[in-house]
Amino acid sequence: MITLLLHHILIDPDKKETVSPGGIVIPEQIIEKERKAVEYGTVLQVGPTAYEAHGRDSTILNVGDKVCFIRYSGKEVTDTDENKYLILNDDDVLCKLEIAR
């Protein structure tokens, strides 16, 4: 179990596609080369003081929100079930993505 402190945000990063729609296995070198300067993921937890330094409260992001964040930001952590997550500073989240319906 992970419990956040201060201004951090726990993200479940989107998984990279390793097989093309046609069934071709994509090598790791190509996946890394194609990655952009930003990444995407889902918010799992928001620290109690996130965004307070910016005059906002932590309810600006909610669990389940899809976000875009700076590539290589944060620290990777692994839980007891070997799932990998990222802990980011609130400043590293660039935007919240909303799906038009």
ChimeraX attribute file (.defattr): number of C-alpha atoms within 10 A of each C-alpha:
attribute: neighborCount
match mode: 1-to-1
recipient: residues
	/A:1	7
	/A:2	13
	/A:3	8
	/A:4	15
	/A:5	12
	/A:6	14
	/A:7	18
	/A:8	22
	/A:9	26
	/A:10	26
	/A:11	27
	/A:12	18
	/A:13	19
	/A:14	12
	/A:15	8
	/A:16	10
	/A:17	11
	/A:18	14
	/A:19	11
	/A:20	9
	/A:21	8
	/A:22	6
	/A:23	8
	/A:24	9
	/A:25	11
	/A:26	12
	/A:27	10
	/A:28	12
	/A:29	8
	/A:30	10
	/A:31	12
	/A:32	10
	/A:33	8
	/A:34	9
	/A:35	11
	/A:36	9
	/A:37	9
	/A:38	13
	/A:39	17
	/A:40	21
	/A:41	21
	/A:42	20
	/A:43	20
	/A:44	19
	/A:45	20
	/A:46	27
	/A:47	18
	/A:48	16
	/A:49	17
	/A:50	23
	/A:51	21
	/A:52	13
	/A:53	11
	/A:54	9
	/A:55	8
	/A:56	11
	/A:57	13
	/A:58	17
	/A:59	13
	/A:60	10
	/A:61	21
	/A:62	14
	/A:63	14
	/A:64	13
	/A:65	15
	/A:66	21
	/A:67	19
	/A:68	17
	/A:69	22
	/A:70	16
	/A:71	13
	/A:72	13
	/A:73	16
	/A:74	19
	/A:75	11
	/A:76	14
	/A:77	13
	/A:78	12
	/A:79	10
	/A:80	8
	/A:81	7
	/A:82	8
	/A:83	9
	/A:84	13
	/A:85	21
	/A:86	21
	/A:87	21
	/A:88	21
	/A:89	19
	/A:90	24
	/A:91	16
	/A:92	17
	/A:93	19
	/A:94	14
	/A:95	12
	/A:96	18
	/A:97	13
	/A:98	9
	/A:99	6
	/A:100	4
	/A:101	3
